[in-house]
Amino acid sequence: MSVIRSIQAIQIIDSRGTPTVSCKLTLENGTCATSMVPSGASTGSREALELRDGNEAYLGKGVNKALANIHEIIAPALIGMDVTNQQDIDEKMLALDGTSTKSRLGANAILGVSLAVLNAGSKTLELPLYQYINQVFDHINGEKPKMQMPTPMLNIINGGEHADNNIDIQEFMIMPVGASNFSQAMQWASEIYSDLKGILNAKGLSTSVGDEGGFAPNLQSNQEAIELIIQAIQNNNLTEGKDVGIALDCAASEFYKNGTYNLQGESIKLNSSEFTSYLSELTDKYPILSIEDGMDENDFEGWKNLTKALGDKCQLVGDDLFVTNVVELQRGIDDSLANSILIKFNQIGTITETMKTIYLGNKNGFKSIISHRSGETEDSTIADLCVGLGTGQIKTGAPCRSDRVAKYNRLLWIEAEQPDLTFAKNVIG
């Protein structure tokens, strides 16, 4: 039988050495599935609540309260439910919590169970996880997406909250949009990453890495970071813009204070209009295909101006702006803020809500980019998620560190198993 027999949760360690939730779900037929919950550093103020203990252990970041909620509240309510009813189970947990921010049970507790349910469902029906995800989306939204392999977005220079350096923009990424398949995209990316290390070494710059595996040198400007990446692209006989594009995650909320964007690394302060001009100049000068969180999460006028200026030229991605939430995304659609959304399931807390947000984006011409968090685990569910939902893009760090590479390796296996799946290249435009 595919009904839930037991749910166990333990505290494990993520890629930053911080506790997080891992959940093991066992069915009456003996099937078991596990999950591991990621955690962010640069977080939006409207994200669902990640419940932490706040005591002396692990500097207050333990998750024993979340574990207790799983064992004492969630598990008794779910035992006996059919694991293939993802939406019913997720909605049961939402009702148990009863808050808009999941502040009673904790989004990390709820997501741990929701992910374990998803994996157990795929095992019960003996389907690869990406195929099962495709079916679950159809059940929830009445539409079956076309599955495809994604273009990866690889963060190869880290700044902002992801590194202890002087670069203000948080992520400088490459997108191998000209590759013929996912395997070639990863080959190009790995070669560029390796070449960039050599360039940094030759200049006497640090090759230590940040939270997401990108290098974290001290540089004179954001432009210097882009130019170093372009040099690495060219050194591999590839053409910037045609073969490999640049993507930025400004994480602008991290350096926005009192109505001003403070670029401390360049010793300049800009208002919203000036920062829009700053980003426009970068886009005119360099082959930038995507800009994430180009404005503060509450600078709605700034977002409107940025979208007017660059919305027809560039993918403008809302992360802190939308926090994988249908209400926040609908506001963005209504007010013409951005044209794409970053999808992080721990921002909202359940697989069902995540899929409803993607569906809303699809219906309104918003691209969805499936994303990791800076605090990750070896769980590779997001790889299957982006294939099963056909979103066409995945953002999951540098080709470095097993917590990042686990997702890319899973995608390489999916491509090997499903060679007829289309590679979603040239998704920008």
N, C-alpha and C positions, 0 to 999 in steps of 0.2 A: 504494500500500500504506500501511496505517496504522501501520507499525512505526517506531520511533524511529531516526533516522539520526545525529543529533548533539544535544548539549546544551552550551550556552555560558552562562556566568554572569559578570556584571560587578558591580562595586560602584557603587551609586547613592546618592542622598541622600534621606532621608525628611523629613517636615515639621518636624523639629527641627534640621535640618542635620547629622544623624548618618548615617553610612554604613549601608546595608542591602544585602541581596542582591536582584538581579534576574536572572531566568533566561530564556533563550530556547531553546525546544525545536523542532527541525526534524524532520519526518517524511520517509520515502522518497518520498512523493508530492509533496513540496515545501511542504506545509502548515507554517506557523510559528505558535507561540503563545508569549507572554511572561507573566511573573509579576513581582510586586514584593512583598516581605515586610515586614509592619509590625513595630513594636517598642513595648514598653510602658515606662512610667516607674514606675508603681505596680504592682509585680509580686508574684505569690505565690511563696513559697519553694519550692513543689513544682512550679513550671512546668518544662517541658523547657528544656534549656540553650541559650541563644543564644550561639553561639561568636563571640568577639571576639579581636582580635589581641594586645592588651595591650602594644603598643609605642608609640613616640612619635607616630606618625602618627594624626591624628584623636583625640588624647588617649587612645589605646589602644583606640578603638572601631571600628577598621577591621575588615573582614570577609574579608580575603584568605585566612585559614586555611579559612574556610567555602567560599570559591570554589575553593580547591585541592582540597578534599574532593569537590566536585561534579565537577571535571574529571578527577581522578586515581582516584577510587574509585567514585562513583555512576554517572557517565556510562558507563564501560566495562562496568559490570554491566547497565545498562538498554538499551543500544543493541541493536536487534533485537527488543525486546519490543513487543507490540501496545499502542498508547496507550489503547485503549478498555478495557483491563484495569486499571482504577484500583487495585482492591484488591491484585492481584498485584504491581503495581509498588510500591505503598506498603509492602507486606509484605517485598518484596525489599530496600528501603532500610532497614527496621527490622532485618532480619537482618544487613545489612552493618554497621550501627551496633552492635547487640548490647548496648546498655545501656538501662536503664529511663528515663534522663533525656536520651538522645540526646547524651551528652557526648563521644562519639567524633567524630561527623560534624558535630554541631550541628543543633539544630532549625531554625535559619534556613536551613541548606543543604538539609535534607530537605524543608522546606515549600516552598522556592522551586521545587524540581523537582515536588513533588506538585501544586502549583497550576498549573504550566505543563502538566503532563500532563492535568489536568482541562480546561483551556481548549482544548488540542489535541484532546481527545476530542470536545468539542462541535463543533468545526470539522470534524472528520473525518465525523461523522454529520450535519452540516449542520443542527444543532439550535440554537436559542437556548440560552445557557448555563443558564438556570433550568430549562428542560425537560430538558436533559441531566443536570443535578444530580438532578432528580427520578428519573430512570431509574437513575442510579448508586446512589442511596440504596436503591432497590428491589432492585438486584442484590446489594448488601452485606447488607441487613437483611431482605429478603423482604417488603417492605411499601412501597407507593408512597404518599407523603403527598399530601394535598389541597393544591394550590397556592393561595396567597392573597397579597394585598398586606398588608404589615405596618403596624401603628401605629408611627410613629417616636417615639423617645425622644431629645429634643434638649437637650443640655447648654448652658444659656444663662447660668449663673453658675458660674465655676470657682473652686475653692479647693484646699486640700491640696497634693498633689504636682504639680498641673496649673497652679499660679499662684503668683506671688510676692506673696501677700497674707496677711491674718490670719484667713482663714476656714478652719476645721478640716475641715468636710465637703467632700469633694472635688468633688462634682458636684450641681448643682441643675438638674433637668431638667423639661421639660414634655412631656405626652403628650396629643395632641389626640384623645381617645377618642370624642368626640361628632361628629367630622367624618363626612361622608357618603362620602368616598373619600380616597385618598392625596393627590390634588392639593389638595383643600380642607384637609387636615391640614397640608400644607406652606405653604399660603397663611396659615392661622391662625398657624402657628409663626413664619413670617417677619415677620408684622405684630406679633406679641407681642415678638419679638426687637428689632425696630426701635423699638417703643414703650418697651421697657425701656431702651434707650440714651438716649432722650429723658428718661426719669425720672432716670437716673443723672446726666446732664448738668445737669439742673435742680437737683440736690442737690450739685453740685460734686464728684461722685465720678468716679473713673477709668472710662473706657470702653475702655481697652486690653483685649486679649483674651488668654486663656490658651492652652494647647496645643491644646484642642479647640474653640476659637472662641468660648467663652463669655466674658462680661465678668468682669473680675477686680478689683473694687473692694475697698477695705478697709471692712469693716462691723463693727457692734458685736456682732453675734450671727448664728448660723445662722438664727434666726427672722426677722431683718431681711431676709435674702436671700429667704426664702419670701414674706414680705409684699410685697416689691418686685415679685416675679414675679406675685403675685395682683393687684396694682394694674395691671400691664401687661395681664393677661388681661381685667380688668374694663373697662379703657380701650378695649378692642376689642369691647365689647358681647357678651362671652362670659362664661359662668358657670364659675367654678372648681369642679372636681369633676364637673360634668355635661358640659361641653364640653371642658374641658382639665384634666387632673389633674397633680399634682406627683409627681416621682420623685426619690429621693436615692441617691447613691452615697457612703456614708460613708467607704469605704476605711479602715475602723477600724484595720486593722493598722498604718497609718502613724502613728497617735497612741496606740497601745497599748504601754505600757512597764511592766514589773514588776507585772503584774496590774491596771494602772490605765489608764483611758481619760482622757488628758490633753487637754482642750479648752482650749488655750492662748489662743485668741481670746476665750474667755469667762471665762478664769482659774478654771476648775473642774476637779476631778479626781473621777472616778467609778469605782466597781467595776462588775463585769458587771451585777449586779442593778440598780444605780442607772442605768447607761446604758440598760438595757432600759426602765426607767421614763421616762427622758429621751425615748427614741424613741417610746414609747407616748403620752406627752403631746403630742409633735409630731403624731402621727397622729390623736389625738383632736381637736386644735385646727385642723388644716389638712387639705385633701383629698389626702393622700399615698397614692398607689396602689401604690408600689413602693419598697422599700429594699434596696439592694445592699450587701453586705459590712458589715452592721450590727454585726458582732462581729469580733474578731481571728481570723485563719485557724486559730489553734490553741486558741482559747477555746471548746472544744466544749460545755462546760456553759453558757456564755453563749449559744451558738447554740440549745441546747435550750430555755433559758428564753425567749429572744426568740421562738422558733417557737411555744411554748405561748401566749405573750402576744399575738402579732400574726398568727400563721399563718392564722387564719380571717378576718382583716380586710384583709390586705395581702399583696402579692407580696414574698416575702423571697428575695433573689437571692444565690446563692453564686458569687463570682468567684474571689478568692484561696482561698476555702474548697475549691473543686472543681477549678480550673484545667483545665477541659475534659477531665477524666480519668475513665474509667469506674470505676477503683478508688476514687478519692476520692468520686465521686458515689454509688457503691453504699454507701459508709460513711455518707454523709449520709442516704440513703434508709433504711438499717437503723436509724440512731440518731435519726431525725426531726429532722434539721438542715436548716432552710430549706424552701422549697417550689418553688424555681425555680433555674435555672442559667444563668449567662452563658457564651456560647460564643465563644471566641477561638481560631481554629485555630493561631495561633503558640504558644499555651500547650502544645499537645500535639504538633504537628509534621507531621501528615498529614491529608489529607481523609478517609481511611478511618476513622481513630481519631475524628475529629470527628463523623462520621456515626454511629458506634457509640455515642458518648456521648449524642447527641441521641435516638437510638432508645431507649436505656436510660431516659432521662428521660421520653420519651413513654409508655413502658410502665408507669411508676410515677406518672403524674399530675404530673410536674414540667414547668413551662413552660420553654421555651428561648428566650433572647434572643440573637440574633446581634449581635456587637459588633466595633467597630473597636478600635484601640489609640491611645494618645496620640501615638505616633510613626507617622504614616500616610504613604501615597503616594496617587497618583491612581488606583491599582488599585481597581476597583469590584466585585470578585468577591463580596464579602459581600452586596451588593444582590441578586444572582442567587441566592445561597445561601439567603437568608431567604424568597424567593418560592418557589424550587424545593422547599424543605423545609417550607413552610407554617408556619413557627414563629410567625408573627403579630406579632412585635415585632423592631425593629432599633434599635440604639443606635449612633449614628455622629456625634455632636457637634452643634454649633450650625449654623444655616443661614448659615455664614460659613467662609471659607478653602476653596480648591479641593480640598484633600485630603479634606474632609468633604462638600462639596457634590457631588463626583463621584458619591458613592453615592446621594444623593437624586435627582440628575438621571438616573441610570440607572434608578431606580425609577419616575420619571415617564415615561420612555420605555417601560418594561415595561407600565405601566398603559395607555398609549396604544395599544400593540400588542395588549394582552389586556384589553379593557374589561369582559369578563365575569368577570374574577377578583374574588372577594369581598374587600372591605376588612375586615381583622380589627379592627374597632373594639370597644370595650368588652370587651377580652380579660381584664381584671382582674375577679376575682369568684369 
